[in-house]
Amino acid sequence: MASTAGDVVLAYLTGQVAEVRRLAPGAAAGRAEDIHQMRVAVRRLRSVLGSCRPLFDGGAVDPLRDGLRWLSRVLGAARDPGVVRDRLLEAAAREPEALRWAVDPAAALIGTRLDADTAAGLAAAADALTGTRYEQLLVAIDTFLAVPPLAPAAAAPARRVHRAVRRDSKRLVRTAAALDEANGAAAQGSGAGRASGAEHDVALHTVRKAAKRLRYSAELMLEAVPDGPTKRLKYARRAAKGARTVQQVLGLHQDSVMARSVLVELARESDPGAGAGSAVGFGLGRLHAAEDVRAAAAERKFHKSWRRLRRKL
């Protein structure tokens, strides 16, 4: 069992790198689940490198995190269009029969566009995963793990990984507080309640990323130091469970953000002069309105789950 904080983190990183390598052939071949799981492993690597930055020499993790961000975006471009496509086509299928004249052509347009985006993303991912930049990233990670640039803090007992969990808890609290302040300012300024719009969506996504980071560091603590101090393990367990819920709820909100962006783009591109133009526009508008409702419901669930988690941090 790992005896120092540095040992804990290096062992975790080694495991995630092995997962990336295991999934890469399937991801390059376009297998959706492999792409998804590889992206998760990449995100875990990048997140833990950030959370445990104090264990390494100054700036040592930054090039790796930059490379992992690139890889995550490549994998996201291969997967996200399909997620949005399925979401919107399922929503279209729920529309009443009386509106099929508008919803069906809108759904056909959505399918055509997002199928093309998926194909382009898969091709780009296949090129990336067989390309020089990916190989250089793996070499850089292997070098980092083989000769780790450990800082003195890495020699602390393994249980000190808990400090990363505490730091990430504070990060999440700060980002959620900033969101609350923005909501309060919006309510005070207009009397309309919570803030909305693109900036608000970005703020919610920032909270989601902070929750994800807390989840991963807490899961690292639970996995790597299972016999640590009981109080700290209980805290990590609560943090991991609550952060996972917040992450998932805000993930639904982010899916709606992406879906609405696609709908707006398609509506702007559709030609009203074409015979079915008005029908397509109406159908896209119906789906956009439905997404507004789903996004609002996800945000309400977030605030409820965040209040529960906040009391436990």
C-alpha positions as CSV (number, residue, x, y, z in Angstrom):
1,M,0.0,0.0,0.0
2,A,1.2,3.5,-0.8
3,S,2.9,5.1,2.2
4,T,3.2,8.7,1.1
5,A,0.9,11.2,-0.6
6,G,3.1,11.2,-3.6
7,D,2.9,7.4,-3.9
8,V,-0.9,7.6,-3.7
9,V,-1.2,10.1,-6.5
10,L,1.4,8.5,-8.8
11,A,-0.4,5.1,-8.4
12,Y,-3.7,6.6,-9.3
13,L,-2.3,8.5,-12.3
14,T,-0.6,5.3,-13.5
15,G,-3.9,3.4,-13.4
16,Q,-5.7,6.1,-15.3
17,V,-3.0,6.2,-18.0
18,A,-3.4,2.5,-18.4
19,E,-7.1,3.0,-18.8
20,V,-6.5,5.6,-21.5
21,R,-4.2,3.2,-23.4
22,R,-6.7,0.3,-23.1
23,L,-9.5,2.3,-24.5
24,A,-7.7,4.2,-27.2
25,P,-8.0,1.5,-30.0
26,G,-11.7,1.3,-29.5
27,A,-12.0,5.1,-29.4
28,A,-10.0,5.4,-32.6
29,A,-12.4,2.8,-34.2
30,G,-15.4,5.0,-33.3
31,R,-16.9,2.9,-30.5
32,A,-19.0,5.3,-28.5
33,E,-18.6,3.7,-25.1
34,D,-14.8,3.5,-25.4
35,I,-14.8,7.2,-26.4
36,H,-16.9,8.1,-23.4
37,Q,-14.8,6.1,-20.9
38,M,-11.5,7.3,-22.4
39,R,-12.7,10.9,-22.0
40,V,-13.6,10.1,-18.4
41,A,-10.1,8.7,-17.7
42,V,-8.5,11.8,-19.4
43,R,-10.7,14.1,-17.2
44,R,-9.7,12.2,-14.1
45,L,-6.0,12.5,-15.0
46,R,-6.3,16.2,-15.6
47,S,-8.4,16.8,-12.5
48,V,-6.2,15.0,-10.1
49,L,-3.1,16.6,-11.5
50,G,-4.7,19.9,-10.7
51,S,-6.0,19.0,-7.3
52,C,-2.6,17.5,-6.2
53,R,-0.5,20.2,-7.9
54,P,1.2,21.1,-4.5
55,L,2.8,17.6,-4.5
56,F,4.8,18.4,-7.6
57,D,7.4,21.0,-8.5
58,G,6.0,24.4,-9.6
59,G,4.6,24.3,-13.1
60,A,5.4,20.6,-13.7
61,V,1.8,19.5,-14.2
62,D,0.8,22.4,-16.5
63,P,2.1,21.0,-19.8
64,L,0.4,17.6,-19.1
65,R,-2.9,19.3,-18.2
66,D,-2.8,21.3,-21.4
67,G,-2.3,18.2,-23.4
68,L,-5.0,16.4,-21.6
69,R,-7.4,19.3,-22.2
70,W,-6.7,19.0,-25.9
71,L,-7.4,15.3,-25.9
72,S,-10.6,15.7,-23.9
73,R,-11.8,18.2,-26.5
74,V,-11.0,15.9,-29.3
75,L,-13.0,13.1,-27.7
76,G,-15.8,15.4,-26.8
77,A,-16.2,16.5,-30.5
78,A,-16.6,12.8,-31.4
79,R,-19.2,12.1,-28.7
80,D,-21.2,15.2,-27.9
81,P,-23.1,15.6,-31.3
82,G,-24.4,12.1,-30.8
83,V,-25.6,12.8,-27.3
84,V,-27.4,16.0,-28.4
85,R,-28.9,14.2,-31.4
86,D,-30.4,11.4,-29.2
87,R,-31.7,13.9,-26.7
88,L,-33.4,16.1,-29.4
89,L,-34.8,13.2,-31.4
90,E,-36.2,11.6,-28.2
91,A,-37.8,15.0,-27.4
92,A,-39.2,15.3,-30.9
93,A,-40.8,11.8,-30.6
94,R,-42.7,13.0,-27.5
95,E,-44.4,15.9,-29.3
96,P,-48.1,15.5,-30.0
97,E,-49.3,13.9,-33.3
98,A,-51.0,17.2,-34.2
99,L,-47.6,18.8,-34.6
100,R,-45.8,16.1,-36.6
101,W,-46.1,18.4,-39.7
102,A,-43.5,20.7,-38.1
103,V,-41.6,18.4,-35.7
104,D,-40.8,15.7,-38.2
105,P,-39.0,17.9,-40.7
106,A,-37.2,19.6,-37.8
107,A,-36.1,16.2,-36.5
108,A,-34.9,15.2,-39.9
109,L,-32.8,18.4,-40.1
110,I,-31.4,17.8,-36.7
111,G,-30.5,14.2,-37.5
112,T,-28.7,15.1,-40.7
113,R,-26.7,17.9,-39.1
114,L,-25.6,16.0,-36.0
115,D,-24.9,12.8,-37.9
116,A,-22.5,14.8,-40.1
117,D,-21.0,16.5,-37.0
118,T,-20.5,13.1,-35.4
119,A,-18.8,11.6,-38.5
120,A,-16.5,14.6,-38.6
121,G,-15.7,14.3,-34.9
122,L,-15.0,10.6,-35.2
123,A,-12.7,11.1,-38.1
124,A,-10.8,13.8,-36.3
125,A,-10.5,11.6,-33.2
126,A,-9.2,8.7,-35.2
127,D,-6.6,11.0,-36.8
128,A,-5.6,12.4,-33.4
129,L,-5.3,9.1,-31.7
130,T,-2.9,7.8,-34.4
131,G,-1.1,11.1,-34.6
132,T,2.1,12.7,-33.3
133,R,0.6,15.0,-30.7
134,Y,-1.1,12.1,-28.9
135,E,2.1,10.0,-29.0
136,Q,4.1,12.9,-27.6
137,L,1.5,13.4,-24.8
138,L,1.9,9.7,-23.8
139,V,5.6,10.0,-23.8
140,A,5.4,13.1,-21.6
141,I,3.1,11.4,-19.2
142,D,5.3,8.3,-19.1
143,T,8.4,10.5,-18.4
144,F,6.5,12.3,-15.7
145,L,5.6,9.0,-13.9
146,A,9.0,7.4,-14.4
147,V,10.9,10.4,-12.9
148,P,8.2,12.3,-11.0
149,P,9.1,15.9,-10.2
150,L,7.9,15.6,-6.6
151,A,7.9,18.5,-4.2
152,P,8.7,18.1,-0.5
153,A,5.0,17.9,0.3
154,A,4.8,14.6,-1.5
155,A,6.7,12.9,1.3
156,A,3.8,13.5,3.7
157,P,1.8,10.5,4.9
158,A,-0.7,9.1,2.4
159,R,-3.6,10.4,4.5
160,R,-2.5,14.0,3.7
161,V,-4.2,13.5,0.3
162,H,-7.2,14.7,2.3
163,R,-5.9,18.3,1.9
164,A,-6.7,18.1,-1.8
165,V,-10.3,17.2,-0.9
166,R,-10.5,20.2,1.4
167,R,-9.1,22.5,-1.2
168,D,-11.5,21.3,-3.8
169,S,-14.4,21.7,-1.4
170,K,-13.5,25.3,-0.9
171,R,-13.2,25.8,-4.6
172,L,-16.7,24.4,-5.1
173,V,-18.1,26.6,-2.3
174,R,-16.5,29.7,-3.9
175,T,-17.9,29.0,-7.4
176,A,-21.4,28.3,-6.0
177,A,-21.2,31.5,-3.9
178,A,-20.4,33.5,-7.0
179,L,-23.4,32.0,-8.8
180,D,-25.6,32.9,-5.8
181,E,-24.3,36.4,-5.9
182,A,-25.1,36.8,-9.6
183,N,-28.6,35.4,-9.0
184,G,-29.1,37.8,-6.1
185,A,-28.0,40.8,-8.2
186,A,-30.3,39.7,-11.0
187,A,-33.2,39.4,-8.7
188,Q,-32.5,42.8,-7.1
189,G,-32.0,44.5,-10.4
190,S,-35.0,43.2,-12.3
191,G,-37.3,41.5,-9.8
192,A,-37.4,38.6,-12.3
193,G,-35.6,36.0,-10.1
194,R,-32.5,34.1,-11.1
195,A,-30.0,35.2,-13.7
196,S,-30.2,33.7,-17.1
197,G,-28.4,33.8,-20.5
198,A,-25.1,32.7,-21.8
199,E,-23.1,34.1,-18.8
200,H,-25.3,32.3,-16.4
201,D,-24.9,29.0,-18.3
202,V,-21.2,29.4,-18.1
203,A,-21.4,30.0,-14.4
204,L,-23.4,26.9,-13.9
205,H,-20.9,24.9,-16.0
206,T,-18.1,26.3,-13.8
207,V,-19.8,25.0,-10.7
208,R,-20.2,21.6,-12.5
209,K,-16.5,21.5,-13.2
210,A,-15.7,22.3,-9.6
211,A,-18.1,19.6,-8.4
212,K,-16.4,17.1,-10.7
213,R,-13.0,18.0,-9.4
214,L,-14.1,17.5,-5.8
215,R,-15.7,14.2,-6.7
216,Y,-12.5,12.9,-8.3
217,S,-10.2,14.0,-5.4
218,A,-12.6,12.6,-2.8
219,E,-12.8,9.3,-4.8
220,L,-9.0,9.3,-4.9
221,M,-8.9,9.5,-1.1
222,L,-11.4,6.7,-0.7
223,E,-9.7,4.4,-3.1
224,A,-6.1,5.0,-2.1
225,V,-6.4,5.5,1.7
226,P,-9.2,3.2,2.7
227,D,-7.8,2.8,6.2
228,G,-7.3,6.5,6.8
229,P,-8.7,8.5,9.7
230,T,-12.4,7.7,10.1
231,K,-13.5,11.3,10.2
232,R,-11.7,12.2,7.0
233,L,-13.0,9.1,5.2
234,K,-16.6,10.0,6.2
235,Y,-16.0,13.5,4.9
236,A,-14.6,12.3,1.6
237,R,-17.5,9.8,1.3
238,R,-20.1,12.6,1.8
239,A,-18.2,14.9,-0.6
240,A,-17.9,12.3,-3.3
241,K,-21.5,11.4,-3.2
242,G,-22.8,14.9,-3.1
243,A,-20.5,16.3,-5.7
244,R,-21.4,13.4,-8.0
245,T,-25.1,14.3,-7.7
246,V,-24.4,18.0,-8.4
247,Q,-22.2,17.1,-11.4
248,Q,-24.9,14.8,-12.9
249,V,-27.7,17.4,-12.4
250,L,-25.6,20.2,-14.0
251,G,-24.6,17.7,-16.7
252,L,-28.2,17.6,-17.7
253,H,-28.3,21.4,-17.8
254,Q,-25.2,21.5,-19.9
255,D,-26.7,19.0,-22.3
256,S,-29.6,21.4,-22.7
257,V,-27.3,24.3,-23.3
258,M,-25.6,22.4,-26.2
259,A,-29.0,21.3,-27.5
260,R,-30.4,24.8,-27.5
261,S,-27.3,26.1,-29.3
262,V,-27.8,23.6,-32.1
263,L,-31.5,24.5,-32.4
264,V,-30.7,28.2,-32.6
265,E,-28.0,27.6,-35.2
266,L,-30.3,25.4,-37.4
267,A,-33.1,27.9,-37.1
268,R,-30.9,30.7,-38.3
269,E,-29.7,28.6,-41.2
270,S,-33.1,27.4,-42.3
271,D,-34.4,29.3,-45.4
272,P,-38.0,30.6,-44.9
273,G,-38.2,30.9,-48.7
274,A,-38.1,27.1,-49.0
275,G,-41.4,25.3,-49.0
276,A,-41.0,23.7,-45.6
277,G,-39.1,26.6,-44.0
278,S,-41.9,27.8,-41.8
279,A,-42.7,24.3,-40.6
280,V,-39.0,23.6,-39.7
281,G,-38.7,26.8,-37.9
282,F,-41.8,26.1,-35.9
283,G,-40.6,22.6,-35.0
284,L,-37.2,23.8,-33.9
285,G,-38.9,26.5,-31.8
286,R,-41.1,23.9,-30.1
287,L,-38.0,21.8,-29.2
288,H,-36.2,24.9,-28.0
289,A,-39.1,25.8,-25.7
290,A,-39.0,22.2,-24.3
291,E,-35.3,22.5,-23.7
292,D,-35.9,25.8,-21.8
293,V,-38.2,23.9,-19.5
294,R,-35.8,21.0,-19.0
295,A,-32.9,23.4,-18.3
296,A,-35.0,25.2,-15.6
297,A,-35.9,21.9,-14.0
298,A,-32.3,20.8,-13.9
299,E,-31.3,24.1,-12.3
300,R,-33.9,23.7,-9.6
301,K,-32.6,20.2,-8.9
302,F,-29.1,21.6,-8.7
303,H,-30.0,24.2,-6.1
304,K,-31.8,21.6,-4.0
305,S,-28.9,19.1,-4.2
306,W,-26.3,21.9,-3.6
307,R,-28.1,23.0,-0.4
308,R,-27.9,19.4,0.9
309,L,-24.2,19.1,0.0
310,R,-23.3,22.6,1.3
311,R,-24.4,21.6,4.8
312,K,-22.0,18.6,4.7
313,L,-18.9,20.4,3.6
